[in-house]
């Protein structure tokens, strides 16, 4: 995380609250920290995806199989799978 300076301590006696500019500055700091953490999370997640052998990246097994088949081949495989599975459920009745 980026090393941001700490918030200034408010005086104990007679403190009336934060000014509008101080509130805006704190809000901007929090939003900046959130964006930095989102970026770190995305980079870590992307690194984990690339290391996953089945589903990670364009060289994964899943992406190579899905990219190699056309829509018609998927439909053909679905019909064959249905024909194999349908008799199992019909015999149970």
N, C-alpha and C positions, 0 to 999 in steps of 0.2 A: 504494500500500500504506500502511497505517496506520503512523505513526511510533511504534514501540514502543521502550522503553528497552533498551539492550544488557544482556546478561547480566553479572552482577558477576564480576570476575576473582577466581579462587580464589588464596589465598596459596600460594606455592611450597613453603614448608617445612612438613612435617608434615601435608599435606592428606590427609584420610582418605576423601574422596569427598563426594557430595551427600547432603543429608538427604532424607527422604521428602517433606517439604513443598516443597523446592526442585525435586525431580523432578516433583511434581504441578504446580507452577507452570509449569515449562518445557513440560510436556505440554499444559497448557491454552493456553499462548501459541502453540504449534505448531498446535493444533487450530483456534484462532481465526484464525490466518493462513491455514490451508487453507480455511476457510469463506469468508473474505473473497475469496480468489482464485477459488473456485468461483462466487461471486456475480459477480465481474468477468467471468469467462469466459462465464457465461450471458448477461449483458447485452450483451457484444460479439457473441456468437453470434446473439442475437435481433435485434440491429441489422443484422447481415449478412443474415439471413433476410428481413427486411422489405425490403431493397434488391434482392433477387433477383427479376427480373421473372417467371420461369416458376414457381418453387416457393415464393416468399416471401409470407407473410401470407394473409389472406382475399381480397385483391383480385388475387391472382396468376392467371395464365392457367390453370394446372393446377387450382387449387381451384375456379375458376368453371366449368370444363368438367365436373369430377367432381361438382360439386354440382347441375348442371343435368340430369344423366341419372339415370334410375331403374335399379333392378336389372334389370328386364325389358329395358330398352334396351341395357344392357351385354351381356346374354345374346344379344340379337338381333345386335348388332355382332360378338360373338365367333363366332357361327354363320356370318355373312357372311364374316368374315375367314378362317375355316377353309375355307369353300367356295372361296375365291379361292386359298388357299395349297396345299390338298390336291392338286390336279392337278399342280402343279409337282413334288411329291415322288413321285407315282405314275409319271410319265413317266421318271424317272431310273432306274428298276429295269430 
